[in-house]
């Protein structure tokens, strides 16, 4: 008679990484990925044949994270034996460009991918004529022309809200490109450095880097303030929108609702979103 499988518990992991030398988050054959490094390390320290992780948002090659969140379902007995030592053991086996800052049992209804209220990214862009400080080259994107953040913010204001961002996304079969852009704003933090904060309920592939590319074109005067909104309204990828490099981009925060709202949030997120037809009031 076969034994019943051991019950599992969901563990939340808070993760940070320097994405420079990774081919993104997701496991890929013959490539170094964040997910691959973490799953291998967790299997080793938990003494399991394998560990499968799901993250809040897959990052592209070269993109960093300070606030990534992932989950794994682990046998209860394993966590009871090994859980208290996991962080110290992971620090000893993980490479220096990825760290697990916290590991704890998740509350009921928690889903790293579908429960978030929003994800917040930060783009660091340097516009010094001589380029980026060599010590910051992994974290700051160089833009060769001076940027006007007032123009960029004026353009960004027209993009906020719930829209179909197909014009700024790489389409994936069966995936919606409707997103709610909650925050998109630029600040000059010193003479040669600007920060862009991009926050949405979720992002589709290449969306952040394409949005930033369009706003940089406004910021240096190559495009009018209304151009990004015109591209958005057209609803198709515009070859004039440059998808900028990943090195200035970091996933800073994933925000979840109160514990009692986690399951309902996951259900709501899974729904297929559609925008109302023009003039529709229902």
N, C-alpha and C positions, 0 to 999 in steps of 0.2 A: 504494500500500500504506500503510495507516494505521500510524503510529508507535505503539509500545507506550507506555502512560502512564508518566510518571516515577514511580519508587518514592517512597513517603512514609515519614516517621518521625513517631512520636507525641511531642508536646511537652507537658510538664506546666507549667501556670501556677498560681502561688499568688497569690490575689486578695483584696483588701480593699476595702470600700466602705461609704459612708454611704447607707443605703437610703431615707432620708427622701423624696427627690425621684424615686425610681424606682418603677415599677409592677411591682416584683418582678424576679427574675432573668430569666425566660423571655421571649423575643421575643413581642411582641403588636402587632397592627396599630395604627398611629397612637398608640403609647404609648412613653414613654421607659423602657428596660429596661437592666439591667446587661449582659446578653448582647448586646443590640443595640449598645451603646456599644463593648464590647470587640471584637466581630467587625468592626465598621467600622474601628476603630483598627488592629487586627492586619492586616486586608487592606491598609490604607494603608502601614504600615511594612514589611510583607513584600513589597509590590508584587505582590499576588495579586488575582485577580478577586473572590474571596470566601474567608472562613475560617469554618468551622463548629465551634462549641464545645460540649462536653458537660461538665456540672459535677457535683460530688459530691452536691449537694443543692439543689434549687430553693428559693429563699427568696421569701416573699410580699412584697407591697408594703409598704414601710416598714421591713423587717427589714434589719439591718446584717450585716456579715461582717468578721472579721479573719483567718479561716482557710479561706476558700473555696478549692477546688481545681477546676481545669478542664483539659481537654485539647483538642488539635486535631491532626489529621494533616496534616502540612505536607510539600511536596516536599523531598526530601533536599538537592538543589542549592540551593534557596531558603534553607534553614536554614544550610547551610554558608557561604553568602554573607552572610546578614543576621543570623544568630543572636546574635553577640557585641554587636550594637548595638541589639537589640530593646528592652531595658529603658529605655535612655536615650531612644530614639525614642518609646516609648509614654508616657513621662513628659511628653514635649513635646506630644502630641496628645490624650491622654485628659483629660476634665474632672476637676476637683480632687476630686470625690466618689467616684472609683474609681481604684485603683492596682494595678499588677501588681508584686509584690515579688520574684518569681523566675520564670524561664522556662528550662527545661532539658529535654533529651531524657529521656523516661520509660524505665524499665527494661522488658524484655520481660514481657508479661502484664499490664501496668498498665492498669486501667480506672478512670477517675476516679469513675464512678458505682457500679460493682459490686464493686470491690476493697476498699473501706474496711472496717476492723474496727468503727469507730464514728464517729459525729458527736457533737460536744459543743457545746451551746449555753449561753449565759449570759443570764439575765433580771435586769435591774436594776430594782428597784421602790423608789420613795420613798414614805414614809408620813408625811411632815411635814404637820401640819394646814394650813400655809400654801401647800402645793404644792411643786413641784420648782424648784430653782435654775434661773433662765432660761437660764443658760449650759449646762445639762445637759438641757434639755427634749427634745432629739433622741435622747437615750441612756437616759433613765430614765422608766419608767411611773409615773404618780402614782396612789396608792391612798389614798383620803381617810381611812381608818380605820387605827388602829394595828394592826400585825401581830404575832402571837405565833409565832415561828419554831419553837418546840418543838412546838406543835400541828401546824404545817405539816409538820414532819419526821415526826411520828408518822403522819400521814395518808399521806405520800409513801412510807413504808416498805412500805405495803400494796399499792402499785402496781408496785413493782419486780419484775423477772423477765419471762418470756415470756408474753404474754397477747394476746388479740384486743382491740385498742384501738378497736373500731368505735364505742364510745360517745363517744370523744374525737376522732374523725376525720370529715372530710368524704369520703364514699365516692366512689371513682372506678371506673368500669366496668372489671371485669377485674383490679383491683388488690387484693392482700391487705391486711388491716389487722392482721395478726399481726406484732408487733414484740417485741424483747427490750429492755426498759428497764433499762439497766445501772446508772444513777446518777440519783438525783433527791433533791437535798438543798438546804437553805436555811441561809444564814448572815447574821447581822446584822453589817454591816461598820462602821457608825457609827450614831449616834442615830436618824437618819431614813432609812437606806438598807439594804435587804436584797438579797442576791444569791441567785438560784436557779440551780443547775447541773443541766442535763438532758442525759443522755448515753444514746444507744441505738445499736443496730446500724444502724437507719434510722428515719425518721419518716414518717408519712402526713400528708396535708394537714390543717393546723390542729391537729395533735396537741399540739405544744408549747404553743400559746397556750390551748388548751382545758384541758390539764392544769393550767397555771398558774392559769387562772381558777377552777378547782375548789378549788385549794389556797389561794388568796387568800380564798375564802369561808369556809374552815376557819380561816384565820389571824386573821380579824377577828371570829370567833365566830358568823357567820351559819349555819354548818353544823357538824354533828358531825364528829369525827375520822374516823369510819368511812364518811362519805357518799361520798367519791370512789371508794372500793373498791366500794361498792354500785352506783354508776353503772357502773363498769367491768364488774361481774358481770352487769348487765342486758343489756349488749351492743348497745344501741341509743342513738342520740343523745338526750340529755336536754336539753330546752329550758332547764332551770335552770342548765346549765353555760354560763357566760359566756366567750366567746372574747375574751380581752383584747387591747388595742391592741398594735401591733407595735413601738413606738418603744423599748421597753426590751430588745428581743431581738437577740442577736448570735450568729452562727455563729463560734465561737472556734477550733475544731480539727476536722480530719478526719484520723484516724489510719489508716495503711495497714500491712499486715504486711511482713515481710522480703521482699526482691525475689523470692526463689525461691518464695514462697508466694502471690504476687499472682494468678497465673492460676487456681490452685485456689480461692482465695477468691472470685474473680469467678464461677466456676462454681457454687459453693455458694450464693452470694447469689441467683443467678438462679432457684434452685429455688422452686417454689410451696410456701409453708409452710402446714402445717395443724397444729392442736393435737390431741393425742391425745384420744379420747373419755373421759369420766369412767370411771375404773376400768380403763382400758386399760393394759396393762403391756408391750406389745410395742414 
